[in-house]
Amino acid sequence: MLRRTLNPTAVGSNPPQPVIMKLRDLSGSTVESYYSAYTIFMKFKGDGEVTKEIVQEYYITHKNRRNNLSMLRLLYPEFSKDIKFPHRIWKPMILPTKDQLKVFYDALPDKYKPIFTLLCECGLRVGELIGATFDKYNKMIIPHVHEGQTKHSWISFYRTEFNELPPFTVDGLNHIFAKTSKKCGVKVYPHLLRSVFAREASLNGMPSQYIDAFCGRVPQSVLARSYTDFSPETLKQVYNKYTNIPVLHEVRL
């Protein structure tokens, strides 16, 4: 439940019960983000009642508008429903080339290289590998079940065999990748490797709905309605057909 998800040192005192009820189905990181915005909003509001004018003034005068509006829409929908999300200018993501990935891989400490390769090959989020179940016979990954409403992990696969992964955390791995990027001059962060997987799978002709499935972007309702299309057996066939990805093999040389 929420009280175990929140980091007390990060968010302060325990939230009131109505807030707990609205936040309870979100992931830990989302809860902390929303509750942090909520505590700032409560200080801004002071002792007065929450009104539409207060909500709008808070939104206009504070940074991180998308996070703030997401929090306000969840906790105070009646006062924030007319506020529009700020327009986000789309910028194409510039992914590292094969040569750049090789440079980064060579500079990465050896113990973390299996994680790098796995992230390139499976499309999953870093947090989903922590506590994941690995079926080494089928080279299948059953991700750690995500607590939140917004992520829809199913299963994925990998090609490169490994003995075991070193203990790691999301923040710890981000730190290792940042140090390696500074050392070698090629910026790579763990989450970026999901996009590398998607790029290479797409270039190999993998249908977009399967890229979304491997990357955890297919709602559970769709998975349930189309189980035959997304069964482990079907996904394994699709994965094996479309993920003989040259960049991954070149990186490991």
Helices and strands as residue ranges (DSSP letters): H 2-5, H 8-11, H 17-23, H 28-45, H 52-61, H 65-75, H 77-80, H 98-107, G 110-112, H 113-122, H 126-129, E 133-135, E 140-142, E 156-157, H 170-184, H 192-203, H 208-214, H 220-225, H 227-230, H 232-242, H 246-251
